[in-house]
């Protein structure tokens, strides 16, 4: 029916807009995650032995206890992972709709992607 087709095109258009919004949100989150990273990530800087302490066991990274808290950059990485999963799911949904070889669905995906990128 024409109403069903119009609704399908609208849904695909909105999915494409949402895909572009998630892609942009992931880029913004990446920028924030990079700002949250510590300046030095070297294990040597993190595990320097105290003066007077000698012995490889105290400065060995493999013997360090796992921290009881997670740094801020870890939570940004978790959020980026979730954004990536949502982005991939949306991309596959739009791809499956386009693979129906319907010209109107295809145009809905193109217009939605264009509109989402523009916004």
N, CA and C atoms as an extended XYZ file, in Angstrom:
357
Properties=species:S:1:pos:R:3:atomname:S:1:resname:S:1:resid:I:1 pbc="F F F"
N         0.840       -1.178        0.000 N   UNK     1
C         0.000        0.000        0.000 CA  UNK     1
C         0.890        1.249        0.000 C   UNK     1
N         0.394        2.325       -0.534 N   UNK     2
C         1.184        3.565       -0.564 CA  UNK     2
C         1.515        4.100        0.831 C   UNK     2
N         0.604        3.958        1.770 N   UNK     3
C         0.871        4.446        3.134 CA  UNK     3
C         1.984        3.616        3.786 C   UNK     3
N         1.963        2.327        3.556 N   UNK     4
C         3.004        1.457        4.101 CA  UNK     4
C         4.372        1.769        3.509 C   UNK     4
N         4.387        2.054        2.206 N   UNK     5
C         5.647        2.403        1.550 CA  UNK     5
C         6.179        3.734        2.075 C   UNK     5
N         5.280        4.707        2.239 N   UNK     6
C         5.699        6.015        2.762 CA  UNK     6
C         6.245        5.871        4.183 C   UNK     6
N         5.600        5.033        4.990 N   UNK     7
C         6.072        4.809        6.340 CA  UNK     7
C         7.445        4.111        6.327 C   UNK     7
N         7.627        3.154        5.436 N   UNK     8
C         8.914        2.465        5.322 CA  UNK     8
C        10.026        3.429        4.926 C   UNK     8
N         9.752        4.284        3.971 N   UNK     9
C        10.745        5.262        3.534 CA  UNK     9
C        11.081        6.219        4.684 C   UNK     9
N        10.057        6.630        5.433 N   UNK    10
C        10.280        7.526        6.564 CA  UNK    10
C        11.128        6.852        7.642 C   UNK    10
N        10.864        5.582        7.915 N   UNK    11
C        11.638        4.861        8.926 CA  UNK    11
C        13.098        4.739        8.495 C   UNK    11
N        13.326        4.406        7.225 N   UNK    12
C        14.698        4.287        6.725 CA  UNK    12
C        15.384        5.648        6.749 C   UNK    12
N        14.651        6.694        6.409 N   UNK    13
C        15.210        8.045        6.463 CA  UNK    13
C        15.643        8.374        7.893 C   UNK    13
N        14.802        8.059        8.878 N   UNK    14
C        15.137        8.350       10.271 CA  UNK    14
C        16.295        7.481       10.762 C   UNK    14
N        16.349        6.221       10.326 N   UNK    15
C        17.474        5.365       10.687 CA  UNK    15
C        18.788        5.912       10.126 C   UNK    15
N        18.740        6.433        8.921 N   UNK    16
C        19.942        7.010        8.322 CA  UNK    16
C        20.376        8.275        9.048 C   UNK    16
N        19.423        9.093        9.444 N   UNK    17
C        19.741       10.298       10.222 CA  UNK    17
C        20.342        9.892       11.565 C   UNK    17
N        19.767        8.887       12.203 N   UNK    18
C        20.283        8.416       13.484 CA  UNK    18
C        21.686        7.844       13.337 C   UNK    18
N        21.943        7.142       12.231 N   UNK    19
C        23.271        6.602       11.975 CA  UNK    19
C        24.306        7.730       11.911 C   UNK    19
N        23.984        8.780       11.184 N   UNK    20
C        24.907        9.916       11.076 CA  UNK    20
C        25.092       10.615       12.424 C   UNK    20
N        24.019       10.697       13.217 N   UNK    21
C        24.133       11.324       14.538 CA  UNK    21
C        25.030       10.498       15.455 C   UNK    21
N        24.902        9.181       15.404 N   UNK    22
C        25.748        8.316       16.226 CA  UNK    22
C        27.198        8.423       15.770 C   UNK    22
N        27.404        8.499       14.466 N   UNK    23
C        28.769        8.635       13.944 CA  UNK    23
C        29.400        9.936       14.438 C   UNK    23
N        28.640       10.995       14.443 N   UNK    24
C        29.157       12.276       14.918 CA  UNK    24
C        29.379       12.248       16.430 C   UNK    24
N        28.460       11.628       17.154 N   UNK    25
C        28.622       11.510       18.600 CA  UNK    25
C        29.853       10.699       18.968 C   UNK    25
N        30.147        9.694       18.168 N   UNK    26
C        31.342        8.888       18.405 CA  UNK    26
C        32.610        9.711       18.199 C   UNK    26
N        32.612       10.578       17.223 N   UNK    27
C        33.766       11.446       16.974 CA  UNK    27
C        33.958       12.443       18.115 C   UNK    27
N        32.870       12.996       18.625 N   UNK    28
C        32.957       13.930       19.748 CA  UNK    28
C        33.470       13.207       20.989 C   UNK    28
N        32.987       11.988       21.199 N   UNK    29
C        33.429       11.208       22.342 CA  UNK    29
C        34.901       10.837       22.234 C   UNK    29
N        35.369       10.578       21.021 N   UNK    30
C        36.786       10.279       20.821 CA  UNK    30
C        37.644       11.481       21.204 C   UNK    30
N        37.208       12.665       20.826 N   UNK    31
C        37.954       13.872       21.181 CA  UNK    31
C        38.013       14.054       22.692 C   UNK    31
N        36.898       13.816       23.364 N   UNK    32
C        36.884       13.944       24.822 CA  UNK    32
C        37.751       12.867       25.480 C   UNK    32
N        37.743       11.667       24.902 N   UNK    33
C        38.561       10.583       25.455 CA  UNK    33
C        40.037       10.895       25.308 C   UNK    33
N        40.425       11.474       24.195 N   UNK    34
C        41.824       11.823       24.003 CA  UNK    34
C        42.267       12.913       24.976 C   UNK    34
N        41.364       13.812       25.312 N   UNK    35
C        41.690       14.846       26.290 CA  UNK    35
C        41.771       14.275       27.704 C   UNK    35
N        41.078       13.153       27.952 N   UNK    36
C        41.075       12.552       29.286 CA  UNK    36
C        42.259       11.632       29.518 C   UNK    36
N        42.985       11.285       28.467 N   UNK    37
C        44.137       10.403       28.629 CA  UNK    37
C        45.228       11.097       29.433 C   UNK    37
N        45.934       10.331       30.256 N   UNK    38
C        47.069       10.946       30.962 CA  UNK    38
C        48.174       11.300       29.976 C   UNK    38
N        49.006       12.243       30.360 N   UNK    39
C        50.067       12.698       29.452 CA  UNK    39
C        51.094       11.609       29.186 C   UNK    39
N        51.385       10.785       30.176 N   UNK    40
C        52.369        9.728       30.012 CA  UNK    40
C        51.708        8.380       30.282 C   UNK    40
N        51.812        7.488       29.331 N   UNK    41
C        51.229        6.164       29.491 CA  UNK    41
C        52.290        5.092       29.722 C   UNK    41
N        53.528        5.500       29.953 N   UNK    42
C        54.588        4.507       30.091 CA  UNK    42
C        54.481        3.805       31.441 C   UNK    42
N        54.713        2.508       31.424 N   UNK    43
C        54.688        1.747       32.670 CA  UNK    43
C        55.821        2.169       33.598 C   UNK    43
N        56.945        2.580       33.005 N   UNK    44
C        58.067        2.992       33.832 CA  UNK    44
C        57.699        4.208       34.675 C   UNK    44
N        56.967        5.139       34.088 N   UNK    45
C        56.569        6.334       34.824 CA  UNK    45
C        55.549        5.996       35.901 C   UNK    45
N        54.746        4.975       35.644 N   UNK    46
C        53.719        4.623       36.610 CA  UNK    46
C        54.244        3.728       37.721 C   UNK    46
N        55.326        3.007       37.465 N   UNK    47
C        55.797        2.019       38.443 CA  UNK    47
C        57.215        2.309       38.914 C   UNK    47
N        57.593        3.577       39.003 N   UNK    48
C        58.939        3.911       39.476 CA  UNK    48
C        59.088        3.467       40.924 C   UNK    48
N        60.183        2.773       41.241 N   UNK    49
C        60.378        2.342       42.628 CA  UNK    49
C        60.714        3.527       43.521 C   UNK    49
N        60.375        3.406       44.772 N   UNK    50
C        60.699        4.447       45.750 CA  UNK    50
C        62.196        4.426       46.016 C   UNK    50
N        62.741        5.520       46.479 N   UNK    51
C        64.175        5.553       46.797 CA  UNK    51
C        64.446        4.624       47.965 C   UNK    51
N        65.501        3.859       47.831 N   UNK    52
C        65.841        2.905       48.871 CA  UNK    52
C        65.264        1.528       48.610 C   UNK    52
N        64.246        1.445       47.774 N   UNK    53
C        63.689        0.141       47.430 CA  UNK    53
C        64.457       -0.409       46.252 C   UNK    53
N        64.952       -1.596       46.403 N   UNK    54
C        65.613       -2.230       45.271 CA  UNK    54
C        65.003       -3.597       45.118 C   UNK    54
N        64.958       -4.037       43.913 N   UNK    55
C        64.375       -5.341       43.649 CA  UNK    55
C        63.403       -5.250       42.509 C   UNK    55
N        63.453       -6.217       41.635 N   UNK    56
C        62.600       -6.170       40.460 CA  UNK    56
C        61.142       -6.445       40.765 C   UNK    56
N        60.829       -7.030       41.912 N   UNK    57
C        59.439       -7.393       42.149 CA  UNK    57
C        58.563       -6.175       42.404 C   UNK    57
N        59.120       -5.099       42.933 N   UNK    58
C        58.277       -3.951       43.230 CA  UNK    58
C        58.044       -3.064       42.021 C   UNK    58
N        58.910       -3.148       41.033 N   UNK    59
C        58.711       -2.305       39.856 CA  UNK    59
C        58.222       -3.113       38.656 C   UNK    59
N        57.954       -4.375       38.862 N   UNK    60
C        57.518       -5.221       37.754 CA  UNK    60
C        56.045       -4.976       37.457 C   UNK    60
N        55.711       -4.554       36.226 N   UNK    61
C        54.308       -4.283       35.907 CA  UNK    61
C        53.439       -5.530       35.981 C   UNK    61
N        54.024       -6.709       35.764 N   UNK    62
C        53.212       -7.918       35.773 CA  UNK    62
C        52.763       -8.286       37.180 C   UNK    62
N        53.470       -7.789       38.198 N   UNK    63
C        53.114       -8.115       39.563 CA  UNK    63
C        52.297       -7.022       40.237 C   UNK    63
N        51.977       -5.972       39.499 N   UNK    64
C        51.179       -4.900       40.081 CA  UNK    64
C        49.746       -5.371       40.284 C   UNK    64
N        49.134       -4.912       41.341 N   UNK    65
C        47.738       -5.250       41.580 CA  UNK    65
C        46.861       -4.458       40.625 C   UNK    65
N        45.754       -5.067       40.209 N   UNK    66
C        44.813       -4.375       39.335 CA  UNK    66
C        44.169       -3.253       40.122 C   UNK    66
N        44.110       -2.040       39.565 N   UNK    67
C        43.539       -0.926       40.334 CA  UNK    67
C        42.069       -1.175       40.663 C   UNK    67
N        41.652       -0.676       41.793 N   UNK    68
C        40.269       -0.888       42.215 CA  UNK    68
C        39.315        0.108       41.572 C   UNK    68
N        39.815        1.082       40.886 N   UNK    69
C        38.974        2.056       40.201 CA  UNK    69
C        39.374        2.095       38.735 C   UNK    69
N        38.485        2.586       37.928 N   UNK    70
C        38.780        2.735       36.514 CA  UNK    70
C        38.948        4.207       36.212 C   UNK    70
N        39.993        4.570       35.489 N   UNK    71
C        40.175        5.988       35.160 CA  UNK    71
C        39.091        6.479       34.200 C   UNK    71
N        39.017        7.785       34.109 N   UNK    72
C        37.986        8.414       33.284 CA  UNK    72
C        38.070        8.002       31.829 C   UNK    72
N        39.287        7.843       31.312 N   UNK    73
C        39.426        7.473       29.900 CA  UNK    73
C        38.859        6.091       29.642 C   UNK    73
N        38.850        5.201       30.637 N   UNK    74
C        38.281        3.863       30.463 CA  UNK    74
C        36.789        3.945       30.181 C   UNK    74
N        36.097        4.807       30.917 N   UNK    75
C        34.652        4.940       30.711 CA  UNK    75
C        34.346        5.578       29.361 C   UNK    75
N        35.213        6.473       28.892 N   UNK    76
C        35.044        7.008       27.542 CA  UNK    76
C        35.201        5.891       26.523 C   UNK    76
N        36.128        4.985       26.769 N   UNK    77
C        36.342        3.867       25.844 CA  UNK    77
C        35.133        2.925       25.836 C   UNK    77
N        34.538        2.691       26.999 N   UNK    78
C        33.330        1.869       27.075 CA  UNK    78
C        32.200        2.533       26.292 C   UNK    78
N        32.040        3.833       26.458 N   UNK    79
C        30.994        4.557       25.733 CA  UNK    79
C        31.250        4.521       24.227 C   UNK    79
N        32.512        4.651       23.816 N   UNK    80
C        32.833        4.573       22.388 CA  UNK    80
C        32.497        3.199       21.836 C   UNK    80
N        32.753        2.161       22.622 N   UNK    81
C        32.432        0.810       22.183 CA  UNK    81
C        30.928        0.653       21.988 C   UNK    81
N        30.146        1.159       22.915 N   UNK    82
C        28.692        1.072       22.778 CA  UNK    82
C        28.198        1.878       21.583 C   UNK    82
N        28.769        3.055       21.376 N   UNK    83
C        28.409        3.849       20.201 CA  UNK    83
C        28.737        3.077       18.919 C   UNK    83
N        29.867        2.390       18.916 N   UNK    84
C        30.272        1.642       17.733 CA  UNK    84
C        29.287        0.504       17.451 C   UNK    84
N        28.853       -0.188       18.499 N   UNK    85
C        27.893       -1.279       18.321 CA  UNK    85
C        26.588       -0.740       17.745 C   UNK    85
N        26.107        0.362       18.286 N   UNK    86
C        24.866        0.968       17.773 CA  UNK    86
C        25.052        1.400       16.324 C   UNK    86
N        26.208        1.973       16.003 N   UNK    87
C        26.475        2.421       14.640 CA  UNK    87
C        26.480        1.241       13.665 C   UNK    87
N        27.092        0.139       14.040 N   UNK    88
C        27.154       -1.028       13.162 CA  UNK    88
C        25.765       -1.629       12.972 C   UNK    88
N        24.993       -1.720       14.044 N   UNK    89
C        23.634       -2.267       13.932 CA  UNK    89
C        22.786       -1.396       13.010 C   UNK    89
N        22.857       -0.089       13.183 N   UNK    90
C        22.088        0.808       12.306 CA  UNK    90
C        22.546        0.690       10.857 C   UNK    90
N        23.847        0.590       10.648 N   UNK    91
C        24.363        0.480        9.283 CA  UNK    91
C        23.855       -0.791        8.610 C   UNK    91
N        23.854       -1.904        9.343 N   UNK    92
C        23.363       -3.152        8.760 CA  UNK    92
C        21.866       -3.103        8.501 C   UNK    92
N        21.115       -2.435        9.374 N   UNK    93
C        19.673       -2.322        9.138 CA  UNK    93
C        19.388       -1.511        7.873 C   UNK    93
N        20.094       -0.405        7.708 N   UNK    94
C        19.903        0.413        6.507 CA  UNK    94
C        20.365       -0.362        5.271 C   UNK    94
N        21.482       -1.089        5.390 N   UNK    95
C        21.977       -1.870        4.256 CA  UNK    95
C        20.961       -2.943        3.852 C   UNK    95
N        20.378       -3.624        4.824 N   UNK    96
C        19.388       -4.653        4.500 CA  UNK    96
C        18.161       -4.048        3.828 C   UNK    96
N        17.773       -2.868        4.259 N   UNK    97
C        16.627       -2.207        3.624 CA  UNK    97
C        16.959       -1.819        2.191 C   UNK    97
N        18.158       -1.314        1.980 N   UNK    98
C        18.570       -0.916        0.629 CA  UNK    98
C        18.673       -2.142       -0.272 C   UNK    98
N        19.058       -3.285        0.295 N   UNK    99
C        19.198       -4.501       -0.500 CA  UNK    99
C        17.847       -5.080       -0.932 C   UNK    99
N        16.765       -4.432       -0.547 N   UNK   100
C        15.454       -4.839       -1.064 CA  UNK   100
C        15.280       -4.383       -2.511 C   UNK   100
N        16.233       -3.593       -3.009 N   UNK   101
C        16.250       -3.090       -4.390 CA  UNK   101
C        15.002       -2.281       -4.725 C   UNK   101
N        14.534       -1.541       -3.727 N   UNK   102
C        13.414       -0.644       -3.945 CA  UNK   102
C        13.990        0.761       -4.074 C   UNK   102
N        13.655        1.439       -5.160 N   UNK   103
C        14.219        2.764       -5.424 CA  UNK   103
C        13.813        3.772       -4.360 C   UNK   103
N        12.587        3.696       -3.863 N   UNK   104
C        12.135        4.659       -2.857 CA  UNK   104
C        12.866        4.462       -1.535 C   UNK   104
N        13.082        3.214       -1.161 N   UNK   105
C        13.838        2.921        0.067 CA  UNK   105
C        15.274        3.427       -0.083 C   UNK   105
N        15.842        3.189       -1.252 N   UNK   106
C        17.205        3.654       -1.520 CA  UNK   106
C        17.279        5.171       -1.414 C   UNK   106
N        16.333        5.870       -2.014 N   UNK   107
C        16.318        7.336       -1.929 CA  UNK   107
C        16.110        7.813       -0.493 C   UNK   107
N        15.281        7.095        0.271 N   UNK   108
C        15.089        7.442        1.683 CA  UNK   108
C        16.391        7.327        2.465 C   UNK   108
N        17.176        6.284        2.168 N   UNK   109
C        18.470        6.110        2.852 CA  UNK   109
C        19.439        7.220        2.457 C   UNK   109
N        19.460        7.584        1.180 N   UNK   110
C        20.361        8.641        0.715 CA  UNK   110
C        19.965        9.994        1.305 C   UNK   110
N        18.683       10.307        1.277 N   UNK   111
C        18.216       11.586        1.813 CA  UNK   111
C        18.444       11.645        3.327 C   UNK   111
N        18.199       10.539        4.018 N   UNK   112
C        18.422       10.505        5.459 CA  UNK   112
C        19.887       10.677        5.822 C   UNK   112
N        20.756       10.038        5.048 N   UNK   113
C        22.194       10.183        5.297 CA  UNK   113
C        22.640       11.616        5.032 C   UNK   113
N        22.138       12.205        3.969 N   UNK   114
C        22.476       13.591        3.645 CA  UNK   114
C        21.964       14.547        4.720 C   UNK   114
N        20.727       14.345        5.129 N   UNK   115
C        20.129       15.203        6.148 CA  UNK   115
C        20.847       15.033        7.495 C   UNK   115
N        21.187       13.803        7.845 N   UNK   116
C        21.896       13.559        9.094 CA  UNK   116
C        23.270       14.178        9.103 C   UNK   116
N        23.969       14.123        7.994 N   UNK   117
C        25.291       14.745        7.912 CA  UNK   117
C        25.189       16.256        7.980 C   UNK   117
N        24.141       16.805        7.350 N   UNK   118
C        23.945       18.252        7.333 CA  UNK   118
C        23.660       18.781        8.732 C   UNK   118
N        22.852       18.026        9.488 N   UNK   119
C        22.489       18.474       10.840 CA  UNK   119
C        23.677       18.327       11.754 C   UNK   119
